[in-house]
Amino acid sequence: MKKRREYSAEYKTKLVLEVLREEKSISEIASREGINTNQLGNWRREFIEKASKIFSRNAEAEELGEKLKEAREKEREYQAKVGQQAIEIDWLKKKSEEVLGEGWESRVNKKR
């Protein structure tokens, strides 16, 4: 299976700016760099769509807000996972006592 190539933001920016200067065609630049013309066009479109955010006074606040939102979502996922594991541990302890009897923990810990 062929691994997808990854390109740095700086590399993409350099190529997009070259495309925008219109000194060479997208096809020429893509051919020279060994990338797909559509990929370069997608980078150009994304660059233009997001350019206005650079001049927005709230650009940093928006970016931080997105990062905070993502962090809170991850935290909720972790909390749910920990809660589920706590329920499972309690159930296992209860079943262990039913099967092995009272004091099972001390007997199990002695074997370690």
N, C-alpha and C positions, 0 to 999 in steps of 0.2 A: 504494500500500500504506500502510495506516495505521500510524503509529509508536506503539509501546507507551509509555504514560505511565509515568514512574518517580516514585516517591514517597520522600521522605526518611524515615529511621528516626524522626525526631522527629515528623513528621506522622502516621505510622502509629501511633506510641505515643499521641499526643494523641487520635486517634480511638478507639483500642482502650480507653483509659481512660474515655472518654466512654461507650462501649458498656457497660463493666463497671459504671459508676455507675448504669446502668439508668434514667436520667432521661428518655431518649428511646429508641425502638426502633432496632434495627439498620437497618431499612428507612428510618426517618426520617433518620437520620444519613447513610446512603449516598445517599439522594435529594438531601439538602441539598448534599453534597459532590460529587455527580455521578459516583459510583463504583458498581460492581456490589455488590449485597448479599452475594453469595457471596465476593467478594474481601475485604470487611470481615470476614466470618465466618472466612475463612482466616487473616487477620491476628490475630484474636482467639484462635483455636485455637493458632496458633504462639506467640503471646505467653504463653499459659497453659502450654503444654508446656515452654517454655524458662525460665519464671519461677524454677523451683527451682535452676537453675544460678547465679542471682545470689547465692543464699545459700550456695552450696557453697564450701568453703575451697579446693577444687581447681579452681574455675572458670577462673581465670587460667592455671593450669598446663595444664589441658585445652586451652584455646584456643591457648596457645603451642605445645603438642604438635602440634596439628592444623596450625598454620602451619609448624612445622618439618618435619612429614611432607610437606606440599605442596611445600616448598622442596627437600627431598631428591629428591622425585619429578621435579621440573623439572630439577634438576641431573643426574639419571640420564638424562633425555631429551636434554639438551644434550650430555652426554658421549657418548652413543650417536651423536648426529648428527655430532659432531666426529670420532669414530672412523670413521664411514662416509665422511666427506669426506676424511680422511687416506688411506683405502684407494683412493678414487677418484682422488686427486691422484697417488699412487704409480703407479696403473695408467696414467693419462694420460701421465706422464713416460716410463714404459716404452714405451708405444705411440709416443710422439713420437720417441723415440730409434730405434725400429725403422723408422719411416717417414722421418724427416728425417736420421738418422745421428747419430754422436757429435758433440758440440759444438753441438747444435741450440739450446741455451739461449742461448749467446752470440750466435748469429745472430739469434734472435728478439728479444733484448733490445736489440740495436743498432738495430733498426727503430723502436723507441719513441721 
